[in-house]
Amino acid sequence: MPPYAVVLSVLGLVAAVIAAVYAISYAMAPGPLEAGPFLSGGRPREHAFSRYHVRWYAVTMVFLAFDMEMVFMYPWALVVASVGAKAVVEMFAFLGLLLVGVLYAWREGALRWV
């Protein structure tokens, strides 16, 4: 049997399973929904495409800064013992830069909720 025949048969089987799942889902689906899936079935107060307040963008940037901090700190924690004091100084410089960003956001009022 040619090697591509096995690949084509597996792809055909996958396509058949996907089609079967969609067919079963379509056959077992209930009628039109009277309420949305959010808020325990309650109607939403605003449209899904409504705009967010600009303060959420600043909060998102601060969150991403701390998220990136964790992305860099996990590998750093693995090699800090072998690299030594240089790794500690570099991490504190990195944390200092993040602290400057947080202090700037705090000074500009991005963390104020009123």
N, C-alpha and C positions, 0 to 999 in steps of 0.2 A: 504494500500500500504506500503511495507517495506521502511524503511528510506533510505537504500542505493539505492533504485530505483530512488529517486529524485536526488541524487548526480550523479548517472550514466547518467541520462537524461540531466542534466545540462552540464556535461562533454561532452556528445555526441553533444549537441547543440553548445557548444564552438568549438569543433573540426569541425563541419559542417560550422560554420561561418568562421573559419580560412581557411579551404579548399576553401570556396567560394571566399574569398578575394584574395587568391593566384591564383585561376583560372581566376578571372576577371583581375587581374594584368597581368597575362601571355597573356590573350587574347587581351588586349588593349595596350600591350607594343609595342613601335615602333621598327623598324629594328635596325641593329647594328649601334652604335654611331660612327660618324666620328671624333668627338672631345671629350675630357674629360670634366667632369663637373667643373673642376677647371679653374681659370684664365679666366672666362667668355667664356669658350669654347676653349681657346688656348691650344696648346700642352705644357705640362710641360717640363722644361729644364733639369731636372734630374729625376732619377728613384725614386720610392717611398721608396725603401729599401736603398737609399744612406745614408751614415753616416753623422752625425751632427758634427760640430766643437766642440771640448771639452769645449769651453767657455760656451756653452749652458747648460751644466750640472751644472756648478757653479751658473749660473743665476737661474736655476731651484731650486737648493738647497736654495738660498736666498729667492726665492718666497715662497717655502714651509715653511721656517722659519717664514715669515710674515703671511702666511696663518694659521699656528699653533698658532701664537700670537692672531689672531682674534678668533680662536676656543676657546681659553682659556679666552679671555677678555670678551666675551658676558656673560657667566655664572658668571664671577667675578663681572661684573657690576650689576648683579641682587642681589648679596649677600654682596657687599662691605659696604652698610649702616648698615646692621645688624651685620656683623663681626667686623668692626671697623678698627683701625689702623694696626692691624696685617695683614689684607688683603691687605692694601695699600703697606706695606713693602714687602710682598711676591710678589706682582705684579711688584714692581720696581726691585726686585732681578731678576725676570724672564725677564723683559725687559733689564736689564743689561747684562744678559747672551746672549740674542739675539743681543745686540749691540756689544758685543765682537766678535760674529760670523760675523757680517756685517763688522766690522773694519778689521778683519782678511781677509775676502774676498776682501775688498777694497785694503788692503796692498799687497795682492798677485796679484792684477790686474784683478780680475774676473769681475769687473764692468767697465773696460776699453774697449772701442769698437774699438780702432785703432790697 
